[in-house]
Amino acid sequence: TQTDKKMASGDEDRILFYRQGDAYGYFSNFSKHPVFIDGRRYATTENYFQAQKFVGLPYFDQVANASTGSNAAKLGRSRDYPLRADWNEVKDEVMMTALRAKFTQHEDLKAFLLGTGSKVLVAHTSNDSYWADGGDGSGKNMLGILLMRLRDELSSQ
């Protein structure tokens, strides 16, 4: 895709994001933008994402109903309860579902995302090498990649 080519091109026209209070903090899954998915309200996309690890399991409601994204993340990262068996196969699509809801249910956020044009979006932190860039660019930056794919989707509508 155009997004994948842009990532590979080394284009330095990038937007780095991570913390919800930063300039592009609305890209964070912890930003306080509730989403409605499958008839249920989640306080943040992080609440939705973390809860999906436990679909069909008793722990689901506790994670889904956490008061903040940070609390949901803490609960969701706990290994006191088993993850759903297919988590590694579905986590990217779960994240895309969360992002699609967030950026279509909040028109201001959709405008912000589309306003980034063709810039490369990079979740920048050493805390995560899957969803972010690992802090040094060695990470996968899957959150940034999914946001760019969503931007491409929304701009073609």
C-alpha positions, 0 to 999 in steps of 0.5 A: 500500500501507499502507507507501507511504501511511505514507511519504507522510503525513510521519509522524514516528514513524520509526526511522533506521538505517545502521551495523551497530553502531547500535541498529537495525544489524541492518537493515544489509545488512552485519550479520553474519547469514548467509543461505542462498539457492539452496543457497548460504551468504552471510556477509551479505545484502550478499554476496548482493546484490553477487554477484547483479550478476555472476550467470553471470560469472566474478567472481560467486564472488569477490564471493559468497565475500568475507569481509565485507559491506564487502569484498563491497560494495567488489568489487561496486562496482568497475567492473573487471567488467561488471554483468549486463545486467538489473541495474537491472531486477532489483536491487529484487527481488534485495534483497527476496530477500536481506531475506526470507531474512535475516528468515525465517532468523533468528527474532530478527531477524524479531521485531525487525522485527515489533516496529517495528510501524507505524514508518517505517524509514529508511536514513539516510545521505548516502552513498546516495540510492537505498537510503537517504534521501540524509541529508536525506530527498531519497533514495528510501529503497528499503531502508527501503521494502522492509523495511516491505513485508517487515514487512507480509508477515510480520505478515500470515502 
